[in-house]
Amino acid sequence: MYATAIISKIIKEKSGNLYIYPGGTIAPLLHECKKDNINFIVSKHEQGAGYMALSEALLYHRPSFLTVTSGPGATNIITTIADAYYDSVPLIILTGQVGTADLNRSSKLRQRGFQEVPIINMTQEITKKVFQPRNIKELSDAIHDAYIISNLNRKGPVLIDLPMDIQLQDITDKELENLLNLSKLTKKDIQYNIPSKLIDASIDIINNSKKPIFLIGGGVQEKWAEVREFIKKINIPTISSLRGLGVLEDKNFHGWIGHTGTPWANEILYEADTVIVLGSRLDVRQTGTQIDVLNKKNVIHIDIDKNELEESRIDSNIKLNLSISKYIELAELKIDILKREEWKEAIKCIKSRNNYNDVGSQNGINPKDILEYINQIIQDKKTYITTGVGSHQHWVARYIQFDNQRCKLFTSAGHGTMGFSLPVAIGLKNLELDTQVICIDGDGSFQMNIQELALIKELNLNVKILLLDNSRLGIVSQFQKITFDDDPTTGDIKNPDFIAIAQAYGIEAYSIKKLDTDTIDKWIFSNKSSLLHVSIKHDTPISPMLLGGQNLNEMWQYEG
């Protein structure tokens, strides 16, 4: 029995799944995992394995396990690690590595063994912690600590780099029993030491406010049902970031803010006098560059990450470093339930004078029309929707009605990675076969991980792929046009025959150039995996859009 049996036992206990792109330096780990009947999900590229692992962690809010080989295997997974880090996803990455004899050679050497890269150094700024164990005890400590650290406080990725000779060391049943401590992996509640006067001060500000709003972000997704119940009870108008979509879906919710967000949500934020921030970073893509108006408001910022509070771009009256659940526990019964009818009427007026302006003039389908139709036909079925990154991501957020009880969004936010959508959709469907999974992608983003189509057929999954094709890298093209009056390299893309590609992978495929609900119905109600290629208008913009130098209430409008 190899030392990697310790890792295998923990994978078996905590997940049962291992996402893989194989290679020689991780073979000992795979050998032990096979003996424990770990479920192997083998991708066609390391990034595909990474995003499938990410889907499990996002869905179940617990660490998932990913392994790749050394060298290019390790470097190919860096993008996924960055995604997990910036969107606070608990992921354990196990990389193969050359043996310790090679690693102990001079650091002045450019490379100390075949396919050796210093992955520890490369990833330490985008992980919560990195390990490179040099004996069995260190290997055991690393996998136990990695599980705890990835899942503790603000979650995120942890990487363990496994030298080949350490993996291959023999251990006895008795040694395994002594080294394995599954009870250590039980998640413990963090004890917060928050002065009661700060909690009371935040409540006083809320109770005395005339135009308060909640701003909810991705940090509340794990406890979304609890947050939903709290906001319903308090009855305060609410907006969200992109990652906060789905937490709330009732009369209190008024859209999502930011660079490509809902124009009325941006104006509501602009007009509010008090902002209670729950698990959101207040980064530039949310608030824009002009933050003077926000610094004049009462801002109560609640976040589990102390650094986000201390280094925030926005001046907060009160900074509370604690979990959302703890704040609700301490504050819920003390907040007055006031009607604030004047503020709610003002919000109605704001919403009535704002609208989207993202209809193109050229041939093809408006994204708005097909997405609104899909939104109607998925109302009665539990659905997960994934997106890549680009214009389609923002149209989806605008025209699909997300509600975590029935329709949940999975998208790359902080790192903004093209190619995210397809492998995440495959990962989700493989985990929950009874849930409808729709991968919505753009023609540019889709081609980043198009090879994972093969895995759909291998796993016999029914994944729906909606491909919005404008033969353009739309959002970058739009930025270039606005800023430089030209869009070299992004404005006119020569695409392959997506129908032929899908069919070559054994996937049913349809294509439409005008809105055809019969074909859409055939695609989505088919009992097989199917792709719907949609020729959308080449010039369809993301409009309105919040540009640099603009206030939240003065978004740029497309003029054709």
C-alpha positions, 0 to 999 in steps of 0.5 A: 500500500502506498502513502497516497492511500491516506489521500484516497481514504479522505477523498472517499469519505468526503466526496467519492469523486476525483477529477483527473487529467492523467499523467505519469507522476500522479499514477501512484495516487490513482492506483490507491484511489482505484482500490477504494473505488473512487469515481474517476471523472477523466476530462480531455484537458486539465482545465476541463477537469478543473472546472468539473471539480469546481462545479462540485464545490460550488454546488455542495459548498464543500471541498472537491478533489482534482489531480493533474500531472507535473509540468504542463499538467500543473501549469494548465490548471493554474487558470482554474486555481485562480477562478477558485481563489477569486470566487472563494471556491474550496478546491483541493488540487493534487499535482504530481511532481518529480522525485525529491532527489531532483527537487534537492538539486540546485535551485540555480538550474532552470529545470531539475527533472523532466516536466518539473515546474515550480508550481508551488511558487507559481500558485502561492499567490492564488491559493490559501496555502500550498504544500510539498510534503517530503515524507509520509507524515508531511503528506498526511498533515498536508491532506488533512490541513488542506481540507480544513483550510480550503473550507475555513472562513473565506473558502478557497483552493489549496494545492499539494505538490506530490513528489513521485517518491513520496507517493510511492513510499509503502505504509502498513495498515497500522501506519495508515490507521495512525495517520488517518484522522477523519474526525479532524476534518469536521467543520468547526464554527468560527468564534467571532469577537465583535463588540456589541456596540458596533452591532447596536450602532449598525442597527441604529443606522438602519432603523433611522435610515430613510432610503436603506438597501441591502446589497448581497453578494456571492458571500451569502450563497451558501446561506442563501435560504437564511438570508432570503428569510431575513430580508423578507422579514426585515422588508428592506429593498435589496440589490445584488452583485452578479454572484448574488443573483438567485438569493432573493426573488420577490418584491424586495429584489430590484436587480443587480448592480455594476458595469453591465448590471441592471440600470435601475439597480445602479440608480437605486444604489446611487440614491440610497442613504444607507447600504447594508453590504452582505458578503460583497467586495464592492469592487470596481466592476460593481461600483464603477470608478466614481465612488464619492457618492458612495463614500457619503452614504451610511455603509455597513459592511459585513464580510467574513474576510477582514482584508476586504473590510480593511482594504475596501475602496469604499469608506464604511461607517461600520465594518463587521468581520463576521459571518452573515449568519452571525449578523442575522442572529445578532441583529434580526430581532432589533431591526425595526420593520418600517414601511418606508413607503416614500422610498419604495415609491421612489424605487418604482419611479426609478425602475419605470424610467430605466430600461435595457437598450441591447437590440441590434439592427443587423440580421439575426436573432436578438439575444433578448428574445430567445433568452426570454422564451427560454426563461418562460419554458424552464419555470416549472423544472429545476434548472442549473444554468452555466455561462462562459464569459462575454456578452452572452454572460450579461444577457443571461443575467439580464433576461433569465430570472434566477431563483435558487429554489428552481433556477441557479446561475453558475458563472466565472465572476472574479477571474472572468474565464472564457471556457468556464461554461461547458465543463461546469455544465458537464460536472453539474449534470454528472452530479445531479442527473434529474436536474436540467442543465443548460450551458449558455455560451458565446462562440468565442468562449465555447471554443476554449473547452470545446473538446469536453463535448466528448465527455458528454457522450462518454458519460451519457449525459443530457446537457443542453447547449445554447450557443449564441453566435455573433461571429464576434468577441462582443464585449471586448469589441464593444470596449474597443469601439467605444474607446478607440473607435475600432475593434481589430482582432475581435470584430469579425471572427471566422467560426467553424461549422458548430453543427458538424462539430457537435454531430462529430462528437455524437451530439444532436444539433439544431440551428436557427437564424430567426426565432423559431419556437418549434426548434427551440422546443425540440432542442430543450425537450429532447431526451438526448444531449443537444446543441442549439446554434443561434445566429444572433445579430452581429451588432447586438450591444451590452447597453446600457453599460457603466463606463470609467468616469461615469456615476452609477446613474449615468450609464452609457447608452448604445446609439447604433 
